[in-house]
């Protein structure tokens, strides 16, 4: 599986602060990416790889995001998009037939049409199809301006990009957020998924979400799968997209292969 011919492989090891510069912006601190698979159990195939920010010494996302503030948020958000798209393409995400899922910061984008330019330019330069890029935002009404987010989603869809609501069920907006705008992908938080094989109420709620997503033609992803029993119950309920340590942990600067075990064999 080769790298895209227009790329210099050494860029994978360049410190991020020197790696990205454009429109007068430089990344506020060095970082790189890890990638975690989101699997499609029906096809036993990686539906997408989620790009997760990491430090050069493999520091976790929380330590990196704690360095983001109002002054550097836009530069970080733009740098993160470029880094994720270029690295995933170099590592062969297109050849694998998988999509790329990127977390973004709605608060960094004052004008959605301006914030998307670097994404479009990068995707065109590396040959990444726009309909294989998914932008995730966390469901949390404490930090999300619904109207602003709706405008961002509308702008992204205009260009063929996909959208996702992450950590659904962990915030406060829940179904109200889903009623305001319908993403292409809905990722259900582990708070509901964890131990679902032992919780009848959780199974009832998940069954309702499965039906809602079918009606709205939204792909439903169960996050945080850590046990085979959770995966089997969810699969029996009609959930075919899953993500979690059971299938594979985030792989530092590479696209890891998921482990399916006996699930959906």
NORCORWO-V929384 format. One line per field, one symbol per residue. burial: 1 if it has 16 or more other ideal C-beta (glycine too) atoms within 10 Angstrom, else 0. Layout:
burial->???
//
This chain:
burial->0001001000010001001100000011101111111111100001111111111000001001000100010111111111111111111011010111111111111001001101100110010100011111111000010000101110110000111111111110100011001011111111011101100001100100110010000111111110000111111000111111011101101011010000110
//
